[in-house]
Amino acid sequence: PAKAVFQGRDSFEKLTAPPASPAPPAVSKVADDVYVLNGLAGGTHNVMFMAFNDYVLVLEAPEQIIYGNNSVQALAKIKETIPNKPIRYLVLTHHHSDHAGGFREYVAEGATIVTTAGNKSFLEKAAALESSLLPNVSRQNKLKIELVENKKRVFQDDKHMIELYDIGPNPHAREILVAYLPKEKILFQADLLNPAANGSIPIAQDATLSFSERLEKLGLQIEKIYGVHGRPTTLEELRTSVEKRRASELKTEVSGPK
């Protein structure tokens, strides 16, 4: 085809290309005792972790279907950042393999998995699988699962607090957790608001619309939104993404089918 076929309209937003080579995984301190490990899985996934008085809580264990060593890297960085405290809890937002697939390494560390009820049998079956590509779940450290019941669970001590909310059903997953840090006014989410590779915020998909609606109902005071994918975002960017979607739908209704 002629090159003209592939030319975008002048009104299209011009996007810059993402970096050719992603930076290696690195830890950023985002608040007192709160950290984000950026750049796992070739730069596509992030993990948040928090140092409580006596232990560490980790949010998400990204891993691809074929074992890619991501949890090994994550655990090394977490221990380097917060030495001498056990990793007691691993919170999994939902069941997709690139978010929960690296849980075995945490089980081997003695961590308890915290997730929703629908994921329990899935994780039990996954833990029972044997493969040379997967780290073993030892007999000494058996799989321990604690559930988020009645849509909410809180972890806290005298200095720290994390509130977990099941905001499902969502078009992305029937059960899906977000983590809210009320003191820091930080929200952590997975797959519900994903900046593009170049950092721009795309038009809201169905999962983002549902996410926005549930946040409004919860009434959380949020200043920063951290995600498993991409850079940190804000409530204002979330609203802009939703507004783009509403404007697009309104335009379609006005113009009618072609």
Buried (B, 14 or more C-beta within 10 A) or exposed (E): EEEEEEEEEEEEEEEEEEEEEBEEBEBEEBBEBBBBBBBBBEBBBBBBBBBBEEBBBBBBBBBBEEBBEBBBBBBEBBBEBBEEBEBBBBBBBBBBEBBBBBBBBBBBBBBBBBBBEBBBEEBEEBBEEEEEEBBEBEEEBEBEBEBBEEBEBEBEEEEBBBBBBBBBEBBBBEBBBBBBBBEBEBBBBBBBBBBEBEEEBEBBBEBBBBBBEBBEEBEBEBEBBBBBBBEBBBBEBBEBBBEBBEEEEEEEEEEEEE
